């Protein structure tokens, strides 16, 4: 178990302990305890005619919880999405920034307390966090396929619509945006763009001490390591691999050996690694590194627009592709505003809002291009993706599926044991 998962477990356990302990003392809490009722059996039915759901949602306030560290996304939600929801449906959107670990702990605490109606409606989530929330009955049931815009715009046969990091979604969340690992360098400093792991090793040797990546389990660092693993040993075997440390270790041993060799040519010789992707970006901006990496497919264009990067900064990928995934929106099981949450999510996956997300945030859209009208296609086609970025079709043509979420922490643990400082 990696440190992040351990911290999450301890947080949830502590939340449950505190609430359980307080519930036995008179006057210590005003949270209603209702252990005789099953909080998962709600009166709201997602299969209700959507016109009735629209009517029920009017005048509601819906609370959207998710990571709040992206100021551009916060601005988009508050200044673009919220006004549309208010004007079209009389729904007030409240955006609450909170780390997913704390969100899950809050949901677990409310469940333990028997709180039939909580404070969280919509949740920005994916991967192992989705699996954990779904398995622990913290999420509302299957709703996504009942949304009109899901049927209208989403490809239901897409593997990333059916599975989240290898786990069946079963309608418990709707797609929100897509991410994909990209590499970034400055063509004025290094013309080379390595196309595979072998070329990347030579690149590291040439620019010894001026390349590194974030320490795992940083999200970007972990995706970078998985991309290298895919390039060295392939990706197909991981899709149904047993989540067993020895099995995984045997499968990725050639990649572990590669990473140990790569250490010799990295910043600080791989003895230590920057803690976050933000630190790697800062080192690249300061000229200490010759490249950086991002899970934001258009990070180079955004950086150039903001004046953070030079105009000569460029994006590149490996020929075999890079890891990509989808992030989603789920509804809390004890959400007091499920109708409003469904209406809000339905609007977010519309062609109109997805186009604004693509334009303002450079987030790969989740709508299927083939399902768009000619007018809607033109709206996307006319968006200027900016300098230094790769077009959407090239990104998607080199997009590799994520590993099952229960394999990822094993790889992160093996990296810590077998690569760092070796």
N, C-alpha and C positions, 0 to 999 in steps of 0.2 A: 504494500500500500504506500503510495507516495505521500509527501507531506501535505499537499493540497487536499487530497481525499481524506486524510486523517484529520486535518483541521475542520473540514466540513462535518465529518462524523461527530467530532467532539462538540462542535457548535450545536448541532441538532440534539445530541444527547443532553447537553447542558440546558438547552431551551426546554426540553421535555421535563428534565429534573426540576428546574425552577418552578415551572407551572404546576407540576404534580405536587411539589412540596408546598407551594403557596395555597393550593386548593384545599388543603386540610386545615387551614388556619382561618378562623372567622375574622372578617374585616380586612384581610390582607390583599384581596383582589376583587375587582368588580367584573371579571370575566365570567360569563355564565357557564356553568358546568352542566352538561346535558348528556351524560353518559348513556342514558336509556335510548337515545335516538341515534340512528346511523346517519352521520353527516353527509354520506355519499348519496343518500336517497333524496333528491331535490324534486320539487314540483315542476321546475322548468324543464320543458321537453325541447331539445334542439331540432326535432323533426316537425315542430309546429310550422304551419304555413309562414313563409318569411314575411309576408305583409303584416301578419299579427305580431311577429317579432319586432318589426319596424315600429309598430304602434306602441308596443310595450316599452321599447327603448327610449321613446321621446321623453325629454326632460331629465334624462339620467346623467350622472357623472361616472365616468369609467376610469379607473386607476390602472395605468400601464407601468408596471415595474420592470426595470432592467438596468443593465450597466449604464451609469451616467457619465462616464469619462469621455465620451465623444461629443464635444460641444457642437460640432456641425450637425450631428444627428439630433441632438436636443433641439437645436434651432429649427431644423426641418419639421420635427414633430409638433413643436409649439407654434410655429409661424406658417406652416403649410398644411399639415394634416389636421390639426385642431380646428382651424377656421372652417375647413370643408365639413367636418363632422358636425360642427355647430350649425352651419347654414343649412345643410341638407337634411339633418336628422334631429336637430336640437339636442345633440349629445355633447357634453363637456368632457374633454380629454385632459386628465391630470397625469403628467409624466413624473414618475418617482424614480430617482437614481438610487440604485442599491445593488451591491454585488450579489451574484446568484447564490453564493453560499448562504448569505443572510436571508435572501428571499426564501430559500428552501427551509431554513431553520424557522423562519416566521410561520410558514405554512404548516410545518410539523408541530410547532407549538400550539397553533390555533386548533389543529386537529386533536391533539392530546387534550386540550381544554374543552373539546366538544363545541367549539364555536361554529355554529351552523352558518353564520354569515361573517366573513372576515373582512379584510381591508384591501386585499389584492384581487384585481379582476383579470387583467391580461399580464402575461409573463413573456419576456424575451428570453428564449432558452434553446438549447440543443445539446446533442451528444449525451455524455454520461449523466449530466444533470437532468435531462429529459427522462432518461431511463429510470433514474432513481426516483424522480417525482411521480412518474407513472406507476412504477411498481409499488410505491408506498401510498397510492390512492390519494395523491395530493392534487390531481388534475381532474377537471371536468371530463365527461365522457366524449365519445366520438361526435364531433360537430363540424369538422372542416368540409366534408363532402356535402353538407346541407347548405353551404354558402353558395348563392347564385354565381358569384364571380369565380368560385373555385371551379365549378363546372364550365364556366364560360372561358376562362383564361389559363387554367392550370392543367398541365399534362399529367393525368392521373396514373399513367404508366411509367412515368419517370421514376427511376430507382430512388432518387432523393426526395420524392414525394411519398414513396412507400416506406422508406427506411431512413432513420436518422442515426448515423454512425453504426449502421448494421442492425439497429433495433426497429421492429415494426412500429410504425406510427399509428396506424389504425384510426386515423382521423382525430387524434388527441391534440394535434397542433397543425397549424397552417403555415406554409412557407412565407418568409418575410423578406429575405435577401440572400444573395449568394456571395461567397468569398472564395478566393483562390490564391495560393501561394505564388508570388512573383519575386524575381530578383531585380535589383536596381543598381546601376552603376553610372558613372559619368563618362561619356564617350570622349570627352576632352582629356581625361586622365588615363582611362583604360579602354582601349578600343575593343578588347576581347569580350565576348559574351559566351561563356562556357555552355556547351549544349548537352553535357552529360557529366556523370560523376568523375570519369577519367579526366576530362578536360578541366573540371573544377579543381582537381588535385594539382594539375600543372599550373593553373591560375594562382592557386594558393602558394605554390612554390615560388612563382615569379614575383608575387607581391607579399613575400613572407612578412608576417607580423602585422599585416594591414587588412586581415579578414578575420571575422569571428561571427558568432551567432548567439542568440540569447540562451541562457541556461534553461534547460527543461526543469519544471513543467510549463515555462512560459509558452503561451499558445502558439506564437510564431516560431519560436525555437523548436518546439515539438513537431510542428508541421514541416519545418525544414529538414529535420532528421528523418521523418517518415518519407519525405520526398526522395532523399538520398537512398534510403532503404529500398524504396520502390525501384529506383533506377538501377540498383545493384543486384537485387534478388527477385524483382518482379512484384506485382501487386495482387495477382489473382489468388494466390495461396492464402492470403490473410482474410478473405471474405468469409470463409467458414472455418477458420482456424480455432482450435481449442484454446481457451484462455488459460493456458498453463505455462508457467515461466520457463520450464525446460524446453517445451515444444517451441515457444517463441524464440528463445535464445538460440536454439539450433538453426532455426530458419533464418535468423538475421546475423549469424556469426560473421559471414563475409563483410557485412556492412559495419559491424562493430570493429572489425579489424581495420577497415577503411577509415573509420572515424578516429581510431587510435593513431593511425599514421598521419591523418590530417592535422591532428593536434600539434605536431612538430612545426607546422608552418603558420599556425594561427596566432592572433594577438595573445601575448603572454604565454605562448607555446601551449595553449589549451590547458594550462594549470588552473585557471579560473575563467569564468565567462561572465559577460554582462548579465545582470539580473533580469532585465526586461528588454523588449524590442525597442522601447523608447530610448534606452541608453545606446543601443546599437545605432539607431537613427542619428542621435546627437554626435556620436563619434564619426559617422559618415559625413554629416554636415560640417564638422570641424576639420575634415580632411585627415583624420587619424586612420580611417578605414577607406578602402577603395570601393566598397559595395555595402549595400544593406539589403534587407528583404522585408516583405510585407504580406499579410493575408488580405490586404486591401488591393484589389486588382488594379486600381487606378491611382495608387498612392503617389506615383511619380508625377502624374498630371496635376494632382491636387497640390503637391509640394512645389511644383513650378509656379502654379497660379498664385500661391501664397508668398512666393519669393523665398521660400526655404531652400529650394534646390535651384541649381543653374539650369538654363535652358537646354544644356547639352546632356542632362540626365535622361537615361533610357531604361526601358523595361525589357527583360528577357526571360525565357523559360528553357527548361530542358526539352530536348526533342521528344522524349517519351512522355513528357507531361509533368505536371505538378499537382499536388494534393488540392482538392477543392471540396467545400462543403456548403450546405445550406443552413441558415439559421431560421428559427421559427417563432411563432407566437402561439402560446397555449392559454387556456383559461383555468383559473384556480377552481378547485372542486367546490370551495365554499364562497365563491364570488357572489356578492349580493346583486350584481348587475350583469348577469349572463347574456341577456338579450342585447344590451348595449355593447357588450364585448363582441358578440357575434357580428353586429352591424359594423362596428369599428374595424374589425379584422376583414370583413367582406370588402369594405372600402379601401383598405390598405393594399389588398391584392388586386384592385382594379387596375386597368391599363393606365388610367389617368394618374393615379397616385404613384404607381410603380415608375412611370416616366419621370415624375418629379424627383423620386428617389435617385434614379439613374443620373439625372441632370445635376441635382444639388449635392449628392453624396458620392457619386460615381460608384454606386453599389450595383452589382450585376442584378438585373431584374429576374423575378421568378416566373413571370408570365411567359407562356409559350408563344414564340414569334409567329408560328404557323396559325395560331388561333386569333391573331389580331386582324382587325379590319384594315383596309388599305390606309385609311386615315390614321389609325393607331400606329401602324407600321411607320408611316411617315413621321409621326411625332418622335418615335425612337430614333429613326434614321437621321433626323436632322439635329440631334443632340451632338454638340462638339465635345468629344471625349478629352480633348486637350493634348498638349505636347507630351512626348515621352511615354505614351501609353500604347498598349496593343489593342486592336479592335476586338469586339466581343466574340466574333466567330472564331478568331484564332485562339482566344483564351479557352472557349468551350471545346474546341477541337483537341486541346491538350489538357483536358481536365480529368484527373484521376480520382476514383472514389475513395472516400475515407475508410479507414480501418474500423472494425467494430469497436465500440467505446470501451469494452472490457479488455481489449488488447493494448490500447494506448497507454494506460498507466503501467503496464508490464514493461513496455518499451522504455518508458521514462525511467523506471527503476533500474533497468539494465544499463541504460546510458550512464546513470549516476554511479553504478557499481563498476562498469566495465570500460568507461571512456574517460571520465573526468580525471585529469592528472596522470593518465597512463602514458 
